[in-house]
Amino acid sequence: MKVLVTGANGQLGYDVVKELQKQNIECYGAVRKDFDIVDFEATEKFITNYKPDVVIHCAAYTSVDKAEDEQGLCYLVNASATENIAGICKKINAKMLYISTDYVFDGTKNGFYEVDDKPNPINVYGKTKLLGEQAVQKILDKYFIVRISWVFGEHGNNFVKTMLRLGKERKEINVVADQYGSPTYTADLAPLLVEMIQTDKYGIYYATNKGVCTWAEFAEEIFKIVGMDVKVNHITTAEYPTRAQRPMNSRLSKKSLQINNFKYLKLWNDALRQFLNR
């Protein structure tokens, strides 16, 4: 098996490549100097020459607030480039695994989102990721769409690193306490993705760490684990306005993993502890 990973210098792409290498699976972690995914010809030339059996598409435009002002670029990267890569996979008969997001939902549902719930994104980032999903589904039969949320890993910026930095600078921090979701640790997710691509159990999956929390609870757990004396003030979303609207409920059901005999990722608190101990 030969695997191409896009966005290999991002949080998830980095860990996916590491996991593939660990399992001695032939792979290439592509970064922008290899090809820019918005240059469709260069992308096609590179992928066609490499001839992978699977493309794990981690590259994306992920600046959620900035996307509101850079809509054209966000659409180009998340929707058009994904459609192009799906088309190339079709041509070379490769499987595709596309990383998506909880932001395809509006967050108004009570309880957990199931894989067949109708998406309704409320920001540009979510809309473009959904268009990417739809392109993959339209073009390919052999695809995995994996929706994740609240991502953190060793490589790149994330909420955990931001909290640690702010914790050194301040004695108290305001953090939103009315948005619910599950953190996703990239080092836990990567082995699941590598396992998935070696099967033909195609479809949509939710793959976050087990358990649910608010951003404020997430922050409190970070400070507790590292022993930092920082007070977390619980505030509402209304008290912390952002350029892009966020879903209030990002709870994703793991049923699709269970049905297809994939293991759940460990509890988010345990994953966080493992990450911070590293």
Buried (B, 14 or more C-beta within 10 A) or exposed (E): BEBBBBBBBBBBBBBBBBBBEEEEBEBBBBBBEBBBBBBBEEBBEBBEEBEBBBBBBBBBBBBBBBBBEBEEBBBBBBBBBBBBBBBBBBEBEBBBBBBBBBBBBBBEBEEBBEBEEEBBBBBBBBBBBBBBBBBBBEBBEBBBBBBBBBBBBBBBEBBBBBBBEBBEEEEEBBBBBBBBBBBBBBBBBBBBBBBBBBEEBBEBBBBBBBBBBBBBBBBBBBBBBBEBEBEBEBBEBEEBEEEBBBBBBBBBBBEBBEEEEBEBBBBBBBBBBBBBEE
